């Protein structure tokens, strides 16, 4: 009987130990799940903030274009052009605008071109060093200061316009904003490479970088409503407040929401020259990516600035209030970029196509499809419905770029993604400068739309011919 009791006690003891182990296992599983949820929430929070930063920065860029349209007597293009306005077209912009502003200025076309292009000269100065140091662990601090500088300069732009009437002062402020914009692409890419799990990288980064398309939507909508209904100066002040609010939230997250890096095994250095530039530059996939970035820079600049000016000059209308229908086009482009990201993620997950193939298809859609649409808009002449259809389609097709050129740097080498994006943005800025400064300076007296439309298209088609150089041999500097 005592033996039975001891045996029974031993059995009961094992049972209690098993129950305790089960409880411990449940706690371990529960705590892991909680950590995973917290990390997922943290990742989503950081990516959402970067998305909002890109949206804000593109809003600022678009808003300045509208600002020039109401502040200049003859904005952005001269009155003389090789294509006269269509019959019955009346352009309501500049001196003819019904929008009330404190003062209108008589800057020359070359001065306006320099002011517009100063933004991208600023990006050329800051993009490369900012991108390199973002790869070395400073991406969050650099992003915060970039946004703070942008918000601070926004307050001063209307002062320089109205109080000083100086194109030099406005140009300098635009240059500072360009310097602030330069490193942001690299900072976002570096952050994404650190915190996004590899299995979700395609979809998450497509969402994050699509903030530029959403910024195009919000910039048109905001400018078309705030400038006429609030005031020119008030629109700048409101944007500045939004920028500083973002900085406050970001700074709080830096202290309260650290993130775990997925790239801790990759050695980094704080030295600027530590980046493996020799290996990077010799990579043919990266060379083709630089060429594509240059073509996109010219194309993106022309679609966002030149095309709206062309349609306004040829078809007439209120150039500022036309921003409301233009915003609808950009929101469709943003949705397109999200759909492109989802499609790429789904197709690559089921091994239907490779990431490289998807990137090439999307680059082709952007660098060939959009120029074809621009040719269509030009060929449509005074047929307003066709001009608008072709112009809107060229904007929508830009949505495919978010899932191709921009993310491809992360495919090449996650450890140096900041440096790679920085180099791409240098070429992107050069494309913008050619459109905003060189072309507009050449045609400062009489705008030759025929040459302007045709100037960049052979370049873009030639650049796309180099895209097949991008292959699967990404391990050469990973």
Steps between C-alpha positions, in 0.01 A plus 500: 500500500778743579664412168182584320489829685859589405434405140187704499688795653771471235235496228328801650834679518571434131154620416555825689838550328341448159226747582757757612700445182185549294430827680858615443476407132177693467662804663802474269280470194281782623796728568648427156168580341484823695852596389415422143189713519691787654769476235241486224326808641833679530589412140164620373537821699843583358395419143184707532700797624741469207201476265363822649842667469519423129142621456581825678819564302327444165214722613752777567651454154165508320377790711794718398411452133148627567646785703707610201189491283324763711798711609657560157355736242605256226562169678739227396469536121504808274189621331647431156493135398513298182153360577234767543213445745208304367196694375306639793768409754559761769780443749420616852843516658754760613396854417170369361420295810197583712679369811590779741865511614699762690725578203579370152856503376655555157782247511644393168457148371866422566469621860194280547683204347794554736266516797323180402824319424674610822308227679679229304837668521447469875427130470825455304693653790342298783384173348828311491647587843159470664439163337839362601462600863145369510647158427722540805217525752399867487191462283245603763690810613567612142134455406389705800730791418401493134136540591578771756696704245218468247239612754715797610570626147131480408425786739760720332397444136198740499712757687765484228227524236307794641737694727822475304371424148832327448537199273844447655351459849229264377755306297718458809205371703416257221862387499478428875179305447674297231789431738243379753325279246819339368574241773140403576476226237815338635384533860169333423667220307755439776232491767286265293794267439556475874151444634298332224512119498637368173174320419304828516761731349341540157155593626604716795756704307257552213256653749766715664643643178151552357480799733642709216200416281264574788685827551433588138130444565493700822723776361265571210191479718644711781638771272182527295289546813728681746644772275166631364291443814746569783792709377833459332692577820265294718550194284874508572444549872263203519752276323770612742284406799437156349875452450588593858225271631658212308841585648355496853346156449815362336724628782269339756514169314879512490506503881206269573487258205841358411511236231696178468726478198486202267847598373698484824736248343610747232805702612471873451736790554450867569767584244370657179755318284415160649222439248611253233467747215737319265301178517168683478589705193626190316167324546317503165157462662568815700630688194176426316310614809683834493408547133137423570503747792627776272224435249236492772626830641446678169166327444369562852597867487331556166180323603472686831586850372527526122188303411259699722644823358458370146137395549421832668662706222338301220159416647465798735317505830594586855844348553463497879147366533582235242691339784179340629443276194876446480496363855254230392755379244773481760289302744438246224877492443550436871250214495683365194828499692338303785349249257838463326664423834235245593526334158879475520486356850235244405664389175848463651368313804347232278810494277305613194763759410824621656543838665739603225244424230233697685733797540585501127134484400413792723798708383387440143147613582633823648782592262320395181131525589508851645695657210255340254215661692680835483533466124128430491422813700710705262349340189143554627535874438190686611288194568463561872365159594785317327766734640371448854469123456856460375637738764322322784615160380862618494462595868332174600776294340751667733352282774694201368830672578448457875525122462789502254782752497459618858492159668761337276784647708377296793510185288859570398648544846291563816811585702589799279152594385542861618809549287340335196184708518715811546687432176171438318359825637804689372419386146131561563576860601711550187200401289285752685754776449515440125124554476457782752814702427664411170189464283322801650810716469541408134139598432485803728364731231281277284385165630550228240268224618583278203867483599419477871277196456750325277824590681489241772322211332793365296711523816240307699465230234879467478525472877235230505714306255755459780246356746550138382853527642335461839516128569495263792869530587438709811743312723804685367482765772231375735 
